[in-house]
Amino acid sequence: MLTLAAIEDAADIVYRAMNPTPQYSWPLLGEAIGRKAWVKHENHTPTGAFKVRGGLVMMKGLAERLPSGSGVISATRGNHGQSMAFAAARYGLACTIVVPEGNSREKNAAMRAFGADLIEHGEDFDAAKAHAVMLSEERGLTMVPSFHVDLVRGVATYATEFLRAVKDLDVIYVPIGLGSGICGVISARDVLNRKTKVVGVVSDQADAYARSFESGTLTDTASAATFADGMAVRCPDEAALAVIRAGAEDVVRVSDDQIAEATRLYYRATHSLAEGAGAAALAALMNDTHRGETTGVILSGQNIDADLMARVLAGETPRV
């Protein structure tokens, strides 16, 4: 578990590159779901997603330890890779990113624009991660995982902002990819001594964390076929699961239809763009009516391809 000093040290690093993100209670959103809801707008970062906070903290630490001119490598579906590329460039590190074949074209373009050497390999995130590990050994690159204490320290800064700004939150809904976001929320909640409940959200097509939370043991899934690519993970992280099982009230599943409807509601009520994982927390809140009067949701990212967003706004649920 993190200390408040560790999170505030991370905040000092993060705020050199970006400002705190806002949290708003949108009236039309509250009307639609029947209770007050606060949205933490992690779509308002330099990369359009919360992951950049962890990337900044991780890359600063690596830059201080690695020889000049070193390179890092990681695997991603997009937002983690953008954070790595953005932060690596800031700290003078070369960055290689491995994505699965058929990955988001616009996320791929953004990673390249931030300076990443992009490699497409494998059918999903977990296959891309295995390839990244192999390349790290072949090329002498430092492998950056998608879950690490420095990543959690960085993203915990959004949770401290949220909990300090809205002190009476009964519950916060947090999407789960590999787990840094929800672990950051749990850590911030605990060090600030809040009683806020934390509920993790997964896709019912990629529910490894829900199965693992329920069973108490790491449980992989055979596939992760959801258009919410930020949650398309088959293999949970053991350290993340331990934090989630100790500190979360529940891990709930949402369908792709529910995620698509939440994406449309975000646009109607707030004119905010939300990618699939970014809308998942709202999807859970819309379908979970009994956990408190003052609620919070994490809009974790906005990086949805234009053609996909057009299909969702037209009433479609994209199928993978």
NULOPA-84016 format. One record per residue (C-alpha): x, y, z; residue number from 1. Coordinates in Angstrom, 2 decimals, m for minus. Each point is the difference from the previous one (the first is absolute). Example, Ala and Ser with C-alpha at 12.3 -4.5 7.8 and 13.67 -1.06 7.14 Angstrom:
BEGIN
<u:12.30 | v:m4.50 | w:7.80 | nr:1>;
<u:1.37 | v:3.44 | w:m0.66 | nr:2>;
***
This chain:
BEGIN
<u:0.00 | v:0.00 | w:0.00 | nr:1>;
<u:1.16 | v:3.53 | w:m0.76 | nr:2>;
<u:0.62 | v:2.80 | w:2.47 | nr:3>;
<u:m1.35 | v:3.51 | w:m0.39 | nr:4>;
<u:3.58 | v:1.24 | w:m0.32 | nr:5>;
<u:0.60 | v:m2.39 | w:m2.92 | nr:6>;
<u:m3.13 | v:1.22 | w:m1.80 | nr:7>;
<u:0.85 | v:3.66 | w:0.61 | nr:8>;
<u:3.53 | v:m0.59 | w:m1.32 | nr:9>;
<u:m1.61 | v:m1.47 | w:m3.13 | nr:10>;
<u:m2.30 | v:3.02 | w:m0.24 | nr:11>;
<u:3.02 | v:2.31 | w:m0.06 | nr:12>;
<u:1.30 | v:m1.92 | w:m3.02 | nr:13>;
<u:m3.37 | v:m0.11 | w:m1.76 | nr:14>;
<u:m0.77 | v:3.70 | w:0.46 | nr:15>;
<u:3.22 | v:1.01 | w:m1.75 | nr:16>;
<u:m1.58 | v:m1.32 | w:m3.19 | nr:17>;
<u:m3.75 | v:0.56 | w:0.47 | nr:18>;
<u:m2.58 | v:1.64 | w:2.24 | nr:19>;
<u:m2.44 | v:m1.89 | w:2.26 | nr:20>;
<u:m3.05 | v:m1.14 | w:m1.93 | nr:21>;
<u:m3.49 | v:1.29 | w:0.85 | nr:22>;
<u:m2.94 | v:m1.79 | w:1.58 | nr:23>;
<u:m3.52 | v:1.11 | w:m0.81 | nr:24>;
<u:m3.49 | v:m0.97 | w:1.08 | nr:25>;
<u:m1.95 | v:0.35 | w:m3.24 | nr:26>;
<u:m3.74 | v:0.73 | w:0.51 | nr:27>;
<u:m1.21 | v:m1.92 | w:m3.07 | nr:28>;
<u:2.08 | v:m3.00 | w:0.99 | nr:29>;
<u:m1.50 | v:0.04 | w:3.48 | nr:30>;
<u:m3.50 | v:0.23 | w:m1.45 | nr:31>;
<u:0.64 | v:m2.96 | w:m2.28 | nr:32>;
<u:1.22 | v:m2.32 | w:2.76 | nr:33>;
<u:m2.24 | v:1.31 | w:2.79 | nr:34>;
<u:2.67 | v:1.13 | w:2.49 | nr:35>;
<u:2.96 | v:2.31 | w:0.29 | nr:36>;
<u:3.07 | v:m1.17 | w:m1.87 | nr:37>;
<u:3.44 | v:1.57 | w:m0.12 | nr:38>;
<u:2.18 | v:m0.67 | w:m3.04 | nr:39>;
<u:3.80 | v:0.05 | w:0.35 | nr:40>;
<u:1.13 | v:1.17 | w:m3.43 | nr:41>;
<u:3.18 | v:m1.95 | w:m0.65 | nr:42>;
<u:m0.74 | v:0.57 | w:m3.67 | nr:43>;
<u:1.43 | v:3.50 | w:0.62 | nr:44>;
<u:3.69 | v:m0.97 | w:0.07 | nr:45>;
<u:2.76 | v:0.54 | w:m2.61 | nr:46>;
<u:m0.63 | v:m3.50 | w:m1.40 | nr:47>;
<u:m3.77 | v:m0.07 | w:0.51 | nr:48>;
<u:0.17 | v:m2.68 | w:2.71 | nr:49>;
<u:1.02 | v:m0.54 | w:3.65 | nr:50>;
<u:2.98 | v:m2.20 | w:m0.82 | nr:51>;
<u:2.29 | v:2.95 | w:m0.73 | nr:52>;
<u:0.34 | v:0.64 | w:3.75 | nr:53>;
<u:1.56 | v:m3.39 | w:0.62 | nr:54>;
<u:2.16 | v:0.29 | w:m3.09 | nr:55>;
<u:1.52 | v:3.26 | w:1.22 | nr:56>;
<u:0.89 | v:m1.45 | w:3.40 | nr:57>;
<u:1.34 | v:m3.25 | w:m1.47 | nr:58>;
<u:2.13 | v:1.64 | w:m2.69 | nr:59>;
<u:1.53 | v:2.53 | w:2.41 | nr:60>;
<u:1.14 | v:m2.84 | w:2.25 | nr:61>;
<u:1.39 | v:m2.01 | w:m2.89 | nr:62>;
<u:1.80 | v:3.00 | w:m1.49 | nr:63>;
<u:1.78 | v:0.52 | w:3.31 | nr:64>;
<u:1.14 | v:m3.63 | w:0.14 | nr:65>;
<u:0.75 | v:m0.93 | w:m3.63 | nr:66>;
<u:3.05 | v:1.04 | w:m2.04 | nr:67>;
<u:m0.42 | v:2.92 | w:m2.40 | nr:68>;
<u:m1.57 | v:m1.02 | w:m3.30 | nr:69>;
<u:m1.78 | v:m3.05 | w:1.43 | nr:70>;
<u:m3.23 | v:m1.33 | w:m1.41 | nr:71>;
<u:m3.19 | v:m1.37 | w:1.50 | nr:72>;
<u:m2.63 | v:m2.33 | w:m1.41 | nr:73>;
<u:m3.55 | v:m0.84 | w:1.00 | nr:74>;
<u:m3.23 | v:m1.53 | w:m1.30 | nr:75>;
<u:m3.34 | v:1.77 | w:m0.18 | nr:76>;
<u:m3.35 | v:0.42 | w:m1.71 | nr:77>;
<u:0.73 | v:3.74 | w:m0.14 | nr:78>;
<u:m0.25 | v:2.22 | w:3.07 | nr:79>;
<u:2.88 | v:m1.56 | w:1.93 | nr:80>;
<u:2.10 | v:0.23 | w:m3.16 | nr:81>;
<u:m0.84 | v:3.66 | w:m0.51 | nr:82>;
<u:0.98 | v:0.70 | w:3.61 | nr:83>;
<u:3.30 | v:m1.84 | w:m0.44 | nr:84>;
<u:0.86 | v:1.85 | w:m3.22 | nr:85>;
<u:m1.02 | v:3.40 | w:1.38 | nr:86>;
<u:2.00 | v:m0.43 | w:3.20 | nr:87>;
<u:2.99 | v:m1.74 | w:m1.61 | nr:88>;
<u:0.48 | v:2.92 | w:m2.38 | nr:89>;
<u:m0.17 | v:2.39 | w:2.95 | nr:90>;
<u:2.78 | v:m1.88 | w:1.80 | nr:91>;
<u:2.22 | v:m0.82 | w:m2.98 | nr:92>;
<u:m0.73 | v:m3.71 | w:m0.35 | nr:93>;
<u:m0.67 | v:m1.88 | w:m3.23 | nr:94>;
<u:m3.37 | v:m1.77 | w:0.05 | nr:95>;
<u:m1.17 | v:m3.14 | w:m1.82 | nr:96>;
<u:m3.64 | v:m1.05 | w:0.28 | nr:97>;
<u:m1.55 | v:m3.33 | w:m1.03 | nr:98>;
<u:m3.71 | v:m0.05 | w:m0.82 | nr:99>;
<u:m2.20 | v:m2.87 | w:m1.19 | nr:100>;
<u:m0.80 | v:m0.28 | w:m3.69 | nr:101>;
<u:m3.13 | v:1.92 | w:m0.94 | nr:102>;
<u:0.48 | v:2.47 | w:2.85 | nr:103>;
<u:m1.67 | v:3.42 | w:m0.07 | nr:104>;
<u:1.38 | v:1.95 | w:m2.96 | nr:105>;
<u:m0.35 | v:3.32 | w:1.77 | nr:106>;
<u:1.66 | v:m1.19 | w:3.20 | nr:107>;
<u:2.83 | v:m1.42 | w:m2.11 | nr:108>;
<u:0.38 | v:3.36 | w:m1.75 | nr:109>;
<u:0.06 | v:1.82 | w:3.33 | nr:110>;
<u:2.72 | v:m2.28 | w:1.40 | nr:111>;
<u:2.15 | v:0.59 | w:m3.07 | nr:112>;
<u:m0.62 | v:3.75 | w:0.26 | nr:113>;
<u:1.20 | v:m0.03 | w:3.62 | nr:114>;
<u:3.20 | v:m1.68 | w:m1.21 | nr:115>;
<u:m0.52 | v:m3.75 | w:0.36 | nr:116>;
<u:1.47 | v:m2.63 | w:m2.31 | nr:117>;
<u:m3.18 | v:m2.04 | w:m0.51 | nr:118>;
<u:m0.08 | v:m3.75 | w:m0.64 | nr:119>;
<u:m3.18 | v:m1.97 | w:m0.72 | nr:120>;
<u:0.02 | v:m3.61 | w:1.16 | nr:121>;
<u:m2.48 | v:m2.60 | w:1.28 | nr:122>;
<u:m3.73 | v:m0.39 | w:0.22 | nr:123>;
<u:m0.53 | v:1.84 | w:3.30 | nr:124>;
<u:1.70 | v:1.94 | w:2.81 | nr:125>;
<u:1.37 | v:m3.06 | w:1.76 | nr:126>;
<u:1.64 | v:m1.29 | w:m3.20 | nr:127>;
<u:1.47 | v:3.45 | w:m0.64 | nr:128>;
<u:1.37 | v:0.06 | w:3.56 | nr:129>;
<u:1.77 | v:m3.34 | w:m0.47 | nr:130>;
<u:1.60 | v:1.33 | w:m3.20 | nr:131>;
<u:1.11 | v:3.17 | w:1.77 | nr:132>;
<u:1.73 | v:m2.08 | w:2.69 | nr:133>;
<u:1.85 | v:m1.96 | w:m2.69 | nr:134>;
<u:1.08 | v:3.17 | w:m1.81 | nr:135>;
<u:1.20 | v:1.58 | w:3.24 | nr:136>;
<u:2.46 | v:m2.86 | w:0.38 | nr:137>;
<u:1.05 | v:0.00 | w:m3.67 | nr:138>;
<u:0.53 | v:3.77 | w:m0.22 | nr:139>;
<u:1.20 | v:0.79 | w:3.52 | nr:140>;
<u:m3.03 | v:2.15 | w:0.78 | nr:141>;
<u:m1.55 | v:0.52 | w:3.44 | nr:142>;
<u:m3.42 | v:m1.65 | w:0.12 | nr:143>;
<u:m2.62 | v:2.26 | w:1.56 | nr:144>;
<u:m2.98 | v:m1.98 | w:1.33 | nr:145>;
<u:m3.57 | v:1.29 | w:m0.09 | nr:146>;
<u:m0.22 | v:m0.43 | w:3.76 | nr:147>;
<u:2.73 | v:1.29 | w:2.32 | nr:148>;
<u:0.13 | v:1.92 | w:3.28 | nr:149>;
<u:1.28 | v:3.14 | w:m1.77 | nr:150>;
<u:m2.90 | v:m0.15 | w:m2.46 | nr:151>;
<u:m2.42 | v:m0.33 | w:2.91 | nr:152>;
<u:1.68 | v:2.90 | w:1.83 | nr:153>;
<u:m0.47 | v:2.18 | w:m3.04 | nr:154>;
<u:m3.63 | v:m0.80 | w:m0.70 | nr:155>;
<u:m0.85 | v:0.22 | w:3.71 | nr:156>;
<u:0.44 | v:3.75 | w:m0.41 | nr:157>;
<u:m3.33 | v:0.25 | w:m1.84 | nr:158>;
<u:m1.72 | v:m1.79 | w:2.87 | nr:159>;
<u:1.45 | v:2.35 | w:2.62 | nr:160>;
<u:m1.20 | v:2.95 | w:m2.09 | nr:161>;
<u:m3.48 | v:m1.53 | w:m0.24 | nr:162>;
<u:m0.36 | v:m0.96 | w:3.65 | nr:163>;
<u:1.28 | v:3.36 | w:1.25 | nr:164>;
<u:m2.31 | v:1.91 | w:m2.34 | nr:165>;
<u:m3.12 | v:m2.07 | w:0.79 | nr:166>;
<u:0.23 | v:m1.09 | w:3.62 | nr:167>;
<u:m3.40 | v:m1.72 | w:0.29 | nr:168>;
<u:0.24 | v:m2.60 | w:m2.76 | nr:169>;
<u:m1.81 | v:m3.18 | w:1.03 | nr:170>;
<u:1.42 | v:m2.12 | w:m2.82 | nr:171>;
<u:2.40 | v:0.29 | w:m2.94 | nr:172>;
<u:m0.28 | v:m2.25 | w:m3.06 | nr:173>;
<u:3.35 | v:m0.70 | w:m1.70 | nr:174>;
<u:0.67 | v:m1.92 | w:m3.25 | nr:175>;
<u:2.57 | v:m2.79 | w:0.24 | nr:176>;
<u:2.51 | v:m0.78 | w:m2.75 | nr:177>;
<u:3.06 | v:m1.44 | w:1.71 | nr:178>;
<u:m0.84 | v:1.79 | w:3.25 | nr:179>;
<u:2.14 | v:3.10 | w:0.58 | nr:180>;
<u:m3.00 | v:2.35 | w:0.04 | nr:181>;
<u:m2.08 | v:m1.83 | w:2.58 | nr:182>;
<u:3.06 | v:m0.72 | w:2.16 | nr:183>;
<u:0.80 | v:3.71 | w:m0.06 | nr:184>;
<u:m3.55 | v:0.85 | w:1.09 | nr:185>;
<u:0.09 | v:m2.56 | w:2.83 | nr:186>;
<u:3.39 | v:1.29 | w:1.17 | nr:187>;
<u:m1.09 | v:3.65 | w:m0.05 | nr:188>;
<u:m3.27 | v:m0.82 | w:1.76 | nr:189>;
<u:1.89 | v:m1.78 | w:2.77 | nr:190>;
<u:2.74 | v:2.60 | w:0.57 | nr:191>;
<u:m2.60 | v:2.80 | w:0.09 | nr:192>;
<u:m2.07 | v:m2.06 | w:2.46 | nr:193>;
<u:m3.20 | v:0.22 | w:m2.04 | nr:194>;
<u:m2.87 | v:m2.47 | w:0.34 | nr:195>;
<u:m0.77 | v:0.09 | w:m3.74 | nr:196>;
<u:m0.75 | v:m3.40 | w:m1.49 | nr:197>;
<u:1.96 | v:m0.98 | w:m3.10 | nr:198>;
<u:m1.64 | v:m2.16 | w:m2.69 | nr:199>;
<u:2.03 | v:m1.39 | w:m2.87 | nr:200>;
<u:m1.56 | v:m0.37 | w:m3.45 | nr:201>;
<u:0.87 | v:m2.55 | w:m2.69 | nr:202>;
<u:m1.51 | v:m1.04 | w:m3.30 | nr:203>;
<u:m2.05 | v:m3.18 | w:0.14 | nr:204>;
<u:2.05 | v:m1.07 | w:m3.05 | nr:205>;
<u:3.29 | v:0.53 | w:1.90 | nr:206>;
<u:m0.90 | v:m0.82 | w:3.58 | nr:207>;
<u:3.19 | v:m1.59 | w:1.31 | nr:208>;
<u:0.22 | v:2.44 | w:2.91 | nr:209>;
<u:m3.62 | v:m0.60 | w:1.00 | nr:210>;
<u:0.55 | v:m3.76 | w:m0.05 | nr:211>;
<u:3.24 | v:0.36 | w:1.95 | nr:212>;
<u:m1.60 | v:2.37 | w:2.53 | nr:213>;
<u:m2.84 | v:m2.46 | w:0.58 | nr:214>;
<u:2.15 | v:m3.13 | w:0.21 | nr:215>;
<u:3.00 | v:1.43 | w:1.83 | nr:216>;
<u:2.42 | v:m1.51 | w:m2.52 | nr:217>;
<u:1.46 | v:1.29 | w:m3.27 | nr:218>;
<u:m2.36 | v:m1.06 | w:m2.77 | nr:219>;
<u:0.79 | v:0.63 | w:m3.66 | nr:220>;
<u:m2.55 | v:0.10 | w:m2.79 | nr:221>;
<u:0.34 | v:m1.54 | w:m3.45 | nr:222>;
<u:m0.83 | v:3.26 | w:m1.77 | nr:223>;
<u:m0.67 | v:3.69 | w:0.59 | nr:224>;
<u:m2.29 | v:0.89 | w:m2.89 | nr:225>;
<u:m1.36 | v:3.43 | w:0.91 | nr:226>;
<u:0.07 | v:3.29 | w:m1.87 | nr:227>;
<u:1.06 | v:1.58 | w:3.32 | nr:228>;
<u:3.62 | v:m0.70 | w:m0.86 | nr:229>;
<u:1.37 | v:1.57 | w:3.18 | nr:230>;
<u:m1.62 | v:m2.84 | w:1.97 | nr:231>;
<u:0.82 | v:m2.79 | w:m2.47 | nr:232>;
<u:2.29 | v:m1.96 | w:2.33 | nr:233>;
<u:0.01 | v:m3.80 | w:0.35 | nr:234>;
<u:2.59 | v:m0.41 | w:2.77 | nr:235>;
<u:m0.26 | v:1.92 | w:3.29 | nr:236>;
<u:3.03 | v:1.27 | w:1.88 | nr:237>;
<u:0.55 | v:m1.76 | w:3.34 | nr:238>;
<u:1.09 | v:3.12 | w:1.90 | nr:239>;
<u:m2.91 | v:2.03 | w:m1.35 | nr:240>;
<u:m2.47 | v:m2.73 | w:0.93 | nr:241>;
<u:1.28 | v:m0.02 | w:3.58 | nr:242>;
<u:m0.64 | v:3.74 | w:0.36 | nr:243>;
<u:m3.43 | v:m0.25 | w:m1.64 | nr:244>;
<u:m1.14 | v:m2.92 | w:2.16 | nr:245>;
<u:1.16 | v:1.81 | w:3.15 | nr:246>;
<u:m1.45 | v:3.41 | w:m0.83 | nr:247>;
<u:m2.86 | v:m0.18 | w:m2.51 | nr:248>;
<u:m3.58 | v:m0.64 | w:1.00 | nr:249>;
<u:m0.79 | v:m1.79 | w:m3.25 | nr:250>;
<u:0.99 | v:m0.57 | w:m3.62 | nr:251>;
<u:m3.00 | v:0.20 | w:m2.32 | nr:252>;
<u:m0.49 | v:m0.94 | w:m3.64 | nr:253>;
<u:m1.51 | v:2.16 | w:m2.74 | nr:254>;
<u:m0.95 | v:m1.02 | w:m3.53 | nr:255>;
<u:1.17 | v:1.66 | w:m3.19 | nr:256>;
<u:m3.60 | v:1.15 | w:m0.54 | nr:257>;
<u:0.07 | v:1.74 | w:3.39 | nr:258>;
<u:3.38 | v:1.57 | w:m0.74 | nr:259>;
<u:m1.28 | v:1.32 | w:m3.33 | nr:260>;
<u:m3.05 | v:1.52 | w:1.70 | nr:261>;
<u:2.21 | v:1.65 | w:2.62 | nr:262>;
<u:2.17 | v:1.45 | w:m2.79 | nr:263>;
<u:m3.10 | v:1.51 | w:m1.57 | nr:264>;
<u:m1.18 | v:1.37 | w:3.36 | nr:265>;
<u:3.35 | v:1.66 | w:0.63 | nr:266>;
<u:m0.29 | v:1.73 | w:m3.34 | nr:267>;
<u:m3.63 | v:1.07 | w:0.47 | nr:268>;
<u:0.38 | v:1.19 | w:3.59 | nr:269>;
<u:3.52 | v:1.43 | w:0.00 | nr:270>;
<u:1.21 | v:0.07 | w:m3.61 | nr:271>;
<u:3.02 | v:m1.99 | w:1.16 | nr:272>;
<u:1.62 | v:m2.69 | w:m2.11 | nr:273>;
<u:0.52 | v:m3.30 | w:1.77 | nr:274>;
<u:1.73 | v:m3.08 | w:m1.35 | nr:275>;
<u:m1.42 | v:m3.37 | w:1.02 | nr:276>;
<u:2.00 | v:m0.37 | w:3.22 | nr:277>;
<u:m0.62 | v:3.68 | w:0.73 | nr:278>;
<u:m3.76 | v:m0.52 | w:m0.07 | nr:279>;
<u:0.01 | v:m3.29 | w:1.94 | nr:280>;
<u:m0.20 | v:1.56 | w:3.46 | nr:281>;
<u:m3.09 | v:1.99 | w:m1.01 | nr:282>;
<u:m1.51 | v:m3.15 | w:m1.51 | nr:283>;
<u:0.40 | v:m1.70 | w:3.38 | nr:284>;
<u:m1.56 | v:2.93 | w:1.86 | nr:285>;
<u:m2.96 | v:0.05 | w:m2.39 | nr:286>;
<u:m0.70 | v:m3.64 | w:0.81 | nr:287>;
<u:0.84 | v:0.00 | w:3.73 | nr:288>;
<u:m2.55 | v:2.06 | w:1.87 | nr:289>;
<u:0.59 | v:m0.89 | w:3.65 | nr:290>;
<u:3.53 | v:1.10 | w:0.97 | nr:291>;
<u:m0.33 | v:3.50 | w:1.44 | nr:292>;
<u:m1.46 | v:3.37 | w:m0.87 | nr:293>;
<u:3.12 | v:1.94 | w:m0.98 | nr:294>;
<u:1.93 | v:m1.95 | w:m2.59 | nr:295>;
<u:3.19 | v:0.45 | w:m1.97 | nr:296>;
<u:1.06 | v:m1.46 | w:m3.33 | nr:297>;
<u:3.37 | v:0.08 | w:m1.70 | nr:298>;
<u:m0.10 | v:1.07 | w:m3.64 | nr:299>;
<u:3.38 | v:m1.59 | w:m0.51 | nr:300>;
<u:0.57 | v:0.84 | w:m3.67 | nr:301>;
<u:m1.43 | v:1.53 | w:m3.16 | nr:302>;
<u:2.12 | v:m1.68 | w:m2.67 | nr:303>;
<u:m2.65 | v:m1.65 | w:m2.15 | nr:304>;
<u:0.44 | v:m0.17 | w:m3.77 | nr:305>;
<u:m2.28 | v:2.36 | w:m1.92 | nr:306>;
<u:m1.69 | v:m2.73 | w:m2.03 | nr:307>;
<u:m0.70 | v:m2.02 | w:3.14 | nr:308>;
<u:m1.46 | v:3.02 | w:1.80 | nr:309>;
<u:m2.22 | v:0.75 | w:m2.99 | nr:310>;
<u:m1.38 | v:m3.54 | w:0.10 | nr:311>;
<u:m0.66 | v:0.21 | w:3.74 | nr:312>;
<u:m1.74 | v:3.37 | w:m0.30 | nr:313>;
<u:m2.14 | v:m1.46 | w:m2.77 | nr:314>;
<u:m1.29 | v:m2.58 | w:2.48 | nr:315>;
<u:2.28 | v:m2.92 | w:m0.85 | nr:316>;
<u:2.03 | v:m2.18 | w:2.34 | nr:317>;
<u:3.28 | v:m0.90 | w:m1.73 | nr:318>;
<u:0.76 | v:m3.72 | w:0.05 | nr:319>;
<u:3.49 | v:m1.49 | w:0.16 | nr:320>;
***
